[in-house]
């Protein structure tokens, strides 16, 4: 199954710190889904990339600076929650058509940066390394094409970046 995801990624320093946490999860919790995708915050998905106007509208929003407030679970998805940051639901991009999702990749609403799909077992984030404590001042708006297999999507996932734009936070 192939679809496009428009997502936010933190600037490279914060991305590296979150990726280190993902690596820790994979190595110490036997959770390979942590390395399947970068730490991204999915905004919406569609059958085609979003239009230039849609990307411009996203960049033009008043995105506030934020810190990471903690680890959160949504279903089997572990994510890094931002503080004082507007929650953007993942929706089907009305410009690019519906996508039937049989992968289970990204729940209907993920209010933070993806870290791992824990498989729904007993997963406690309490012993994970602390999240970065600094203020995030820059985000990247990424459009990615993702190919994922049904069910255990992280076993057969491939993605590529279609576009990347920087957003300076207010």
N, C-alpha and C positions, 0 to 999 in steps of 0.2 A: 504494500500500500504506500502510495506516495502522496504527500501533501506539503503545503507551505505553512510555515509558522513564522509569525512576526513576534519578536521577543525583545526584551531588554536584557542587556548584559552589563555588569558593572565595568568600570575602567579596568585596564590590565592588572593593576596592583591588587585590587579587590578580587578580580577574577582568579588570579593566581592563588590568593589566600583561600578562597572558596574551593578551588580545584585541589588544593592540598588537603582540605577536609574531605573532599570526595575520595581522594586517594586513600586517606586514613580509613574511611568507611569500607572501601573495597578490600583493603589489606587486613583490617582488624575485625571486620564484621562479616566477612565472606559475602559481600554484596556487590557483585560486578556491575549492576546497573548504575552504580555511582560514577563509573567511567564512561558510560554510554553517550552522555551529552554534557556540554559545558553547563556551568551554573547559570541558567537562563530563566527569565520570568516571561512565560508565554502570554502574549496579549490577545492574539487571535490566530486562527488557522483558516486556510481556504484551499481551494483546488488550484488557484493561481496566485502569483505574488500580488500584494496590494498595489493599488495605483500610486503614482507619485503624489497625487493630492492627499491620499490617505496617510502616507508616510509624513508628508509636510504637516498635516494636522496633528499627528502624534508628537512630532518634534516641537510644534508650537504650543503645546500644553505647558502649564506652569508646574513643571515637575520640581518638587522641593528636595533639598538635600536631606539625607537620612543616614542613620546608623543601623546596624543589624540588631534587632531586639531579642532574638533568640531562635532556637530551633522549634519548628512546629511540624505536626503530622496532619496530613489530610488523606484519609484512607490509608493506602500503603505508601504514599509519597511523603518523603522528608524534604522540607524546604527551609531556607533561611529567611525569616520574616524581617522585613524592613520596619523601622519605626516611623510613625507619622507620615505614612506614604499612602496615597490613594490606591485603593484596590481596584484593579482593572480586570473585569471578567474575561475569560477566554471565550470568544464567540466565533461563529462562522462568519467569515468576511462576506458581507452582502454583495460586494463587488465581484467576488471570485467564485461563488457557488458553494454549495454544501459539500461536506466531506463526511462520508460514513466512516466512523472511527471504530475499527474492530481491534485496535492494538491496545487500548487502554492507556495510551500515552497521553499524559496530561488530563487530569480530571476537568470537569466543566469550569472549575474556578480554582486557580492556584495563586494565592495571595502572597507570593514571594518567589525566591530564586530556587529552582530545582536543585536538589542534592543527590537523591537516590530514590529508587523504587524498592522499598524494603520487602516486598512480597506479602505484606499483610500479617506477618508473624509478630511475635512480641519483640518490638524494637524500641529501645529506650535511648534517646539522644543524650542522656545525662552524662555519659562518660566520653563524649566526643570533645575534641579540642574546642576551646572558646572561639566564638565568631570574632571577626575583626572588630576592633573597638573604635576605629576612626570614622569620620564623616565621609560619606560617598558624595562627591561633587560633580561627577561626570558619569553618564551612562552611554551605552552604545545601543542604537536601534538596529537590530539584525533581522534580515529576512533570510530564512533558511528553507531549503528543500530537504525534507526528511523522508526516507524510505524505511519503513519498519514492518516487521513480520507480525502477524496476529499473535495474541496471547503474550508470550514472554518476549515482548518487543525488543528488549535490550540485548537479546542473544543475536539478533540480526538487524541491526540498525545502521544506517549510513546517512550522513547529512553533509550538506555543503552550503556555504554562505553565498547567497545571491547578491545581497547588498548590505552595506554597513555604513551607518551615519552616527555622528557623535551628538550628544545632547548635554549641554552645560546646565546643571541644576541651579535653581534660583535660591 
